Amino acid sequence: MTKLLLASRNAKKLGELRRILEAEGIEGIEVLGLDDVDEFPEAPETAPDFEGNASAKARDAVAATGLPAIADDSGLAVDALNGMPGVLSARWAGRHGDDSANLELVLAQLRDTPDERRGAAFVCAAVLALPGGEETVVRGEWRGVLVRERRGENGFGYDPIFVPEGEKRTSAELTAAEKDALSHRGKALRALVPALRELAG
């Protein structure tokens, strides 16, 4: 059994990766999260782009544990805000991980933006780093529009105000399976499938 570290403490992300491996019929990989390994210092996310942050996180995880590791960095790129909050999505309102404050700040910044200019995309860069130094870097994007009021209880972050293209519901109103099939992270993780098949041997 090959151990694979997902450099995250987010149970939803771990579940998503496990479901994708299962759906793709990839056996022989045991997915671990950061809570399953000894704690190690994680470098701050200082890269100007998602790929740089994901790569740094994956390399740190490999160096600390000796295990192959996947790391991702994702966020919301709002057209009317010139692609921001982007890599700053998790700390847009100033404190890291305050989902509600981040979402309210984006809504406030878009208050006067007409509906037809409220386009946005969730972006995810994911990196699979191997102990030998090889890296596979992929990117997934999920386009949609931002509504003016939050709707739905599923998901996290900006999900309650993001309506994906072709949908009437926000991503916080989709089921986990629907979101996996459509989302930026789902797309990025599925783009790693060929490399993961190789890893599984």
C-alpha positions as CSV (number, residue, x, y, z in Angstrom):
1,M,0.0,0.0,0.0
2,T,1.5,3.3,-1.0
3,K,1.0,6.1,1.5
4,L,0.1,9.5,0.0
5,L,0.0,12.7,2.1
6,L,-2.6,15.3,1.3
7,A,-1.0,18.4,2.9
8,S,-4.3,19.5,4.5
9,R,-6.2,19.2,7.7
10,N,-9.5,19.8,5.9
11,A,-11.6,16.6,6.2
12,K,-13.7,17.6,3.2
13,K,-10.6,17.8,0.9
14,L,-9.4,14.4,2.2
15,G,-12.8,12.9,1.5
16,E,-12.9,14.4,-2.0
17,L,-9.5,12.9,-2.9
18,R,-10.5,9.5,-1.5
19,R,-13.8,9.6,-3.5
20,I,-11.9,10.5,-6.7
21,L,-9.4,7.6,-6.3
22,E,-12.3,5.3,-5.7
23,A,-14.3,6.5,-8.7
24,E,-11.3,6.1,-10.9
25,G,-10.7,2.6,-9.7
26,I,-7.2,3.4,-8.3
27,E,-6.3,1.0,-5.6
28,G,-3.2,0.6,-3.5
29,I,-3.0,4.2,-2.3
30,E,-3.7,5.2,1.3
31,V,-4.5,8.9,1.7
32,L,-3.2,10.5,4.9
33,G,-3.8,14.1,6.1
34,L,-1.5,16.4,8.1
35,D,-3.2,15.1,11.3
36,D,-1.9,11.6,10.5
37,V,1.8,12.6,10.5
38,D,4.1,14.3,12.9
39,E,3.7,18.1,12.9
40,F,6.3,20.0,10.8
41,P,6.7,23.7,10.2
42,E,4.7,24.8,7.2
43,A,6.1,27.7,5.2
44,P,3.8,30.7,4.8
45,E,2.0,31.1,1.5
46,T,3.9,33.9,-0.1
47,A,3.9,33.1,-3.8
48,P,2.1,35.4,-6.1
49,D,0.2,32.6,-7.7
50,F,-1.7,29.4,-6.8
51,E,0.8,27.1,-8.4
52,G,3.8,28.6,-6.5
53,N,2.0,28.2,-3.1
54,A,0.8,24.6,-3.9
55,S,4.3,23.6,-5.0
56,A,6.0,25.0,-1.9
57,K,3.4,23.2,0.4
58,A,3.9,19.9,-1.4
59,R,7.7,20.2,-1.3
60,D,7.7,21.0,2.4
61,A,5.5,17.9,3.1
62,V,7.8,15.6,1.1
63,A,10.9,17.0,2.9
64,A,9.3,16.6,6.3
65,T,7.8,13.1,5.9
66,G,9.5,11.4,3.0
67,L,6.1,10.6,1.6
68,P,4.7,11.5,-1.8
69,A,2.5,14.5,-1.2
70,I,-0.3,16.5,-2.9
71,A,-0.9,20.1,-1.9
72,D,-3.4,22.5,-3.4
73,D,-3.9,26.2,-3.3
74,S,-7.2,27.6,-4.4
75,G,-9.3,30.7,-4.3
76,L,-11.8,32.9,-5.9
77,A,-10.9,35.2,-8.8
78,V,-13.5,37.9,-9.3
79,D,-13.5,39.6,-12.8
80,A,-14.7,43.0,-11.4
81,L,-11.9,42.9,-8.8
82,N,-9.1,42.2,-11.4
83,G,-8.8,38.6,-10.3
84,M,-8.7,39.3,-6.6
85,P,-9.0,38.0,-3.9
86,G,-7.1,35.2,-5.7
87,V,-4.3,33.8,-3.6
88,L,-5.5,36.1,-0.7
89,S,-9.0,34.4,-0.7
90,A,-8.6,32.8,2.7
91,R,-7.5,36.0,4.4
92,W,-9.2,38.7,2.3
93,A,-10.8,40.4,5.3
94,G,-7.5,40.3,7.2
95,R,-7.7,37.2,9.4
96,H,-6.9,33.8,7.9
97,G,-9.9,31.4,7.5
98,D,-12.7,33.8,8.6
99,D,-15.0,32.6,5.8
100,S,-17.9,34.8,6.8
101,A,-15.9,38.1,6.9
102,N,-14.2,37.3,3.6
103,L,-17.5,36.6,1.9
104,E,-19.1,39.8,3.3
105,L,-16.2,41.9,2.2
106,V,-16.4,40.6,-1.4
107,L,-20.2,41.3,-1.4
108,A,-19.6,44.8,-0.1
109,Q,-16.9,45.4,-2.8
110,L,-19.4,44.3,-5.5
111,R,-22.4,46.1,-4.1
112,D,-22.6,48.5,-7.1
113,T,-21.5,46.0,-9.7
114,P,-24.3,45.2,-12.1
115,D,-25.4,41.5,-12.4
116,E,-23.9,41.1,-15.9
117,R,-20.4,42.0,-14.6
118,R,-20.4,39.7,-11.6
119,G,-18.4,36.9,-13.3
120,A,-15.9,34.9,-11.2
121,A,-14.0,31.7,-11.2
122,F,-12.9,29.3,-8.5
123,V,-9.3,28.4,-9.3
124,C,-7.3,25.5,-7.9
125,A,-3.7,24.6,-8.5
126,A,-2.7,21.1,-7.3
127,V,0.8,19.7,-7.1
128,L,1.9,16.1,-6.7
129,A,5.5,16.1,-5.4
130,L,7.5,12.8,-5.2
131,P,10.5,12.1,-2.9
132,G,12.7,11.9,-6.0
133,G,12.0,15.6,-6.7
134,E,9.5,15.1,-9.6
135,E,6.5,17.4,-9.6
136,T,3.2,17.3,-11.5
137,V,1.5,20.7,-11.5
138,V,-2.2,21.0,-12.7
139,R,-4.9,23.6,-12.6
140,G,-8.7,23.5,-12.5
141,E,-11.1,26.4,-13.0
142,W,-14.8,26.6,-12.3
143,R,-16.6,29.6,-13.9
144,G,-19.8,31.2,-12.6
145,V,-21.3,34.4,-11.3
146,L,-21.6,35.9,-7.8
147,V,-25.1,36.5,-6.4
148,R,-25.9,39.2,-3.9
149,E,-27.0,37.1,-0.9
150,R,-25.7,33.9,0.5
151,R,-27.7,30.7,-0.1
152,G,-27.1,27.1,1.0
153,E,-25.5,25.3,3.9
154,N,-23.0,22.9,2.1
155,G,-19.4,23.7,1.2
156,F,-17.3,26.5,2.7
157,G,-15.6,29.7,1.9
158,Y,-17.4,31.6,-1.0
159,D,-19.6,28.7,-2.0
160,P,-22.8,30.4,-0.7
161,I,-22.5,33.3,-3.2
162,F,-21.1,31.4,-6.3
163,V,-23.5,30.1,-8.9
164,P,-21.7,27.8,-11.4
165,E,-22.3,28.2,-15.1
166,G,-25.4,26.3,-16.2
167,E,-26.7,26.2,-12.7
168,K,-29.4,28.1,-10.8
169,R,-28.2,26.9,-7.4
170,T,-25.1,28.2,-5.5
171,S,-22.3,25.7,-5.0
172,A,-23.4,25.7,-1.3
173,E,-26.7,24.2,-2.5
174,L,-25.1,21.3,-4.5
175,T,-24.5,17.9,-3.0
176,A,-20.9,16.8,-2.3
177,A,-21.1,14.4,-5.3
178,E,-22.4,17.2,-7.6
179,K,-19.7,19.5,-6.4
180,D,-16.9,16.9,-6.9
181,A,-18.0,16.4,-10.5
182,L,-17.9,20.2,-11.3
183,S,-15.6,22.0,-8.9
184,H,-12.2,23.5,-9.6
185,R,-10.6,21.2,-7.0
186,G,-12.3,18.1,-8.5
187,K,-11.0,19.1,-11.9
188,A,-7.5,19.6,-10.6
189,L,-7.4,16.4,-8.6
190,R,-8.8,14.5,-11.6
191,A,-6.0,16.0,-13.7
192,L,-3.6,14.3,-11.4
193,V,-5.2,10.8,-12.0
194,P,-2.6,9.6,-14.6
195,A,0.3,10.5,-12.2
196,L,-1.6,8.8,-9.3
197,R,-2.2,5.7,-11.3
198,E,1.6,5.5,-11.9
199,L,2.2,6.1,-8.2
200,A,-0.2,3.2,-7.4
201,G,1.8,1.0,-9.7
